[in-house]
């Protein structure tokens, strides 16, 4: 099965030895996104809601670069350094997704790259 690299300037550039996403057949594996502004490469400032929103916008940009969208995500992993922010993830996620929602895991972690408070990765399946 062939695989292709997915890349877009509308999401932060990879900050390590990985791709923004890899497409293998109809499945797209999206790397973790933290709340980096794609224009500056810096973490966004403001309350946690701003950070969560930016992560979903970054994921959406990568999905679109792969000819999909957030509605094509079948599995979403959410990593939080403070599980007290989980309700805010749910609130903001409801503005980006509608039923049927993707399968999801929420994982509490000690730290994330660049001292981010939230990171998400996903698996997307395309019909074409």
CORVENVEN-V622605 format. One record per pair of residues at least 6 apart in sequence whose ideal C-beta (glycine too) atoms are under 6 Angstrom apart, sorted by the first residue. I is the first residue (numbers start at 1). J is the second residue. Records with the same first field share a line. If there is no record, write none. Layout:
I: J / J
This chain:
1: 24 / 25
3: 22 / 24
4: 23
5: 19
6: 20 / 21 / 23 / 65 / 66
7: 20
8: 61 / 65
10: 38 / 61
11: 20 / 38 / 58 / 61 / 62
12: 36 / 38
18: 31
20: 31 / 62
21: 28 / 30 / 62 / 66
22: 29
23: 66
26: 125 / 126
27: 125
28: 66 / 124
29: 123
30: 62 / 121 / 122
31: 121
32: 119 / 121
33: 55 / 58 / 59 / 120
34: 113 / 116 / 119
35: 43 / 44 / 51 / 54 / 55 / 116
37: 44
43: 114
44: 50 / 51 / 54
48: 85 / 88
49: 88
51: 117 / 118
52: 89 / 92 / 118
53: 92
55: 118 / 120
56: 96
60: 70
63: 69 / 70 / 124
68: 124 / 126
70: 96
72: 124 / 126
73: 102 / 122 / 124
74: 102 / 123 / 125
75: 102 / 103 / 123
76: 102 / 104 / 122
77: 105 / 121
78: 89 / 106 / 120
79: 107 / 109 / 119
80: 108 / 118
81: 109 / 117
83: 108
112: 119
